[in-house]
Amino acid sequence: MRAVVARSPGGREVLALADVPDLVAGEGEVLIDVVAAGVNRADISQREGRYPPPPGASELIGLECSGRIAALGAGVDGFGVGDEVCALLPSGGYASQVTVAAGLVLPKPDGVSLVDAAGLPETVCTVWSNVFMLAGLQQGETLLVHGGASGIGTTAIQLARALGARVAATVGSDWKAERCRELGADPAINYQASDFVAELLSATSGHGADVILDVVGAAYLSRNLEAVATNGRLVVIGLQKGATAELNLGALMAKRAAVLATGLRMRPLAEKAAIVASVRENVWPLVAEGHLKPIVDRVLPLAEAAEAHRVIEASEHVGKVLLSV
Ligand SMILES: NC(=O)c1ccc[n+]([C@@H]2O[C@H](COP(=O)([O-])OP(=O)(O)OC[C@H]3O[C@@H](n4cnc5c(N)ncnc54)[C@H](OP(=O)(O)O)[C@@H]3O)[C@@H](O)[C@H]2O)c1
């Protein structure tokens, strides 16, 4: 099969299309003929050698894909050869075929093209598991999502709005703020031009955010504590601006708030399968009804994976960048 390999840890130039050995579905797995693969910021860390795949997983980059089932391993129920699906992957998506545990596979939702479906599993599973399953965002509450124009952010805005929450978002430019407003964010705050804490508190009459989904990390920890509401939940899922910061426990106590942090890829298979099952039950109907769409910035051929990484590194995109196979 064909795949994008990273010849060594490094810059975009290490990525190259190559022939690699064919795959066989093991027990409990399906083999998928990949139609498209989602590109995620974590892929850049893996390319650079800073985010290795879990033990036993493919060394190839790629956390999600869509395609058609080509073969079923022993003991797989509920899917058939030829089914159009998308899947959450521990790695291996930048390839013409993948094998994946059947519990991480979802049917292609109605109303979404098979290519665009590649942009759903990683962001939807991350947002659903953190904002709803973990932080328990309720109808009428306010969610603050940092990086509102990212793959994660565009998903969080739509999903929280669909379920009756108010959403505030931060972005680094006015044009991205406009795109977030179109998706339902209010306010969408350009963090380069104004203070996001002041803007959020002003927009919520001093209440703040009941849930914060943070992709920035250390640099925002103290500001997030100022922005979080009493009884609020701060969920850190990205460390783009550092992993280590001082936490004022007095401020946390005064607000009776919680600080949570999770990573999806390293969770045990059973936990990821439970998230995928919950997404299928709770989120897939919203996709089918048009309340949540994959926001696809561009689709590039698999051979242009390096260009896809350039776009993400430059943060030129809104939503997802996909690779067509
Ligand atoms: N823990 C997990 O399980 C998990 C799973 C999936 C993703 N993630 C993380 O979630 C983040 C988003 O992933 P993605 O693939 O959707 O990436 P992406 O599309 O590349 O988005 C990254 C975003 O971060 C924003 N950003 C950078 N600095 C910021 C700042 N100071 N304030 C606010 N926003 C800032 C950028 O927005 P501007 O261009 O507007 O500045 C950009 O939109 C990444 O950090 C990724 O590692 C974590």
The ligand as a MOL file (V3000), in Angstrom:
LIG
                    3D

  0  0  0     0  0            999 V3000
M  V30 BEGIN CTAB
M  V30 COUNTS 48 52 0 0 0
M  V30 BEGIN ATOM
M  V30 1 N -5.8750 16.3590 24.4830 0
M  V30 2 C -6.4840 15.8220 23.4530 0
M  V30 3 O -7.0220 14.7240 23.5200 0
M  V30 4 C -6.5160 16.5590 22.1460 0
M  V30 5 C -7.1750 16.0170 21.0360 0
M  V30 6 C -7.2280 16.7770 19.8530 0
M  V30 7 C -6.6110 18.0290 19.8070 0
M  V30 8 N -5.9540 18.4970 20.9090 0 CHG=1
M  V30 9 C -5.2840 19.8010 20.9010 0
M  V30 10 O -6.2380 20.7810 20.5460 0
M  V30 11 C -5.5730 21.8410 19.8660 0
M  V30 12 C -6.2890 22.1090 18.5660 0
M  V30 13 O -6.0740 21.0140 17.7060 0
M  V30 14 P -6.4020 21.1440 16.1580 0
M  V30 15 O -5.9050 19.9220 15.4880 0
M  V30 16 O -7.8090 21.5690 16.0130 0 CHG=-1
M  V30 17 O -5.3790 22.2950 15.7730 0
M  V30 18 P -5.4350 23.5780 14.8740 0
M  V30 19 O -6.5950 23.5210 13.9350 0
M  V30 20 O -4.0850 23.7570 14.3200 0
M  V30 21 O -5.6970 24.7140 15.9440 0
M  V30 22 C -4.7900 25.2790 16.8170 0
M  V30 23 C -5.4170 26.6090 17.2280 0
M  V30 24 O -4.7720 27.1440 18.3800 0
M  V30 25 C -5.0560 28.5060 18.3590 0
M  V30 26 N -4.1980 29.2790 19.2260 0
M  V30 27 C -2.8360 29.3430 19.2340 0
M  V30 28 N -2.4350 30.2170 20.1940 0
M  V30 29 C -3.5550 30.6920 20.7910 0
M  V30 30 C -3.7930 31.6330 21.8400 0
M  V30 31 N -2.7810 32.2480 22.4880 0
M  V30 32 N -5.0760 31.8960 22.2040 0
M  V30 33 C -6.0960 31.2830 21.5740 0
M  V30 34 N -5.9300 30.3960 20.5580 0
M  V30 35 C -4.6700 30.1030 20.1760 0
M  V30 36 C -4.8750 28.9020 16.9070 0
M  V30 37 O -5.7300 29.9660 16.6810 0
M  V30 38 P -5.2850 31.3710 15.9520 0
M  V30 39 O -4.6620 31.0060 14.6360 0
M  V30 40 O -6.5910 32.0600 15.8230 0
M  V30 41 O -4.3250 32.0060 16.8880 0
M  V30 42 C -5.3570 27.6540 16.1510 0
M  V30 43 O -6.6560 27.8460 15.6090 0
M  V30 44 C -4.1160 21.4180 19.7030 0
M  V30 45 O -3.3740 22.0170 20.7380 0
M  V30 46 C -4.1800 19.9170 19.8670 0
M  V30 47 O -2.9810 19.3790 20.3170 0
M  V30 48 C -5.9020 17.7900 22.0620 0
M  V30 END ATOM
M  V30 BEGIN BOND
M  V30 1 1 1 2
M  V30 2 2 2 3
M  V30 3 1 2 4
M  V30 4 1 4 5
M  V30 5 2 4 48
M  V30 6 2 5 6
M  V30 7 1 6 7
M  V30 8 2 7 8
M  V30 9 1 8 9
M  V30 10 1 8 48
M  V30 11 1 9 10
M  V30 12 1 9 46
M  V30 13 1 10 11
M  V30 14 1 11 12
M  V30 15 1 11 44
M  V30 16 1 12 13
M  V30 17 1 13 14
M  V30 18 2 14 15
M  V30 19 1 14 16
M  V30 20 1 14 17
M  V30 21 1 17 18
M  V30 22 2 18 19
M  V30 23 1 18 20
M  V30 24 1 18 21
M  V30 25 1 21 22
M  V30 26 1 22 23
M  V30 27 1 23 24
M  V30 28 1 23 42
M  V30 29 1 24 25
M  V30 30 1 25 26
M  V30 31 1 25 36
M  V30 32 1 26 27
M  V30 33 1 26 35
M  V30 34 2 27 28
M  V30 35 1 28 29
M  V30 36 1 29 30
M  V30 37 2 29 35
M  V30 38 1 30 31
M  V30 39 2 30 32
M  V30 40 1 32 33
M  V30 41 2 33 34
M  V30 42 1 34 35
M  V30 43 1 36 37
M  V30 44 1 36 42
M  V30 45 1 37 38
M  V30 46 2 38 39
M  V30 47 1 38 40
M  V30 48 1 38 41
M  V30 49 1 42 43
M  V30 50 1 44 45
M  V30 51 1 44 46
M  V30 52 1 46 47
M  V30 END BOND
M  V30 END CTAB
M  END
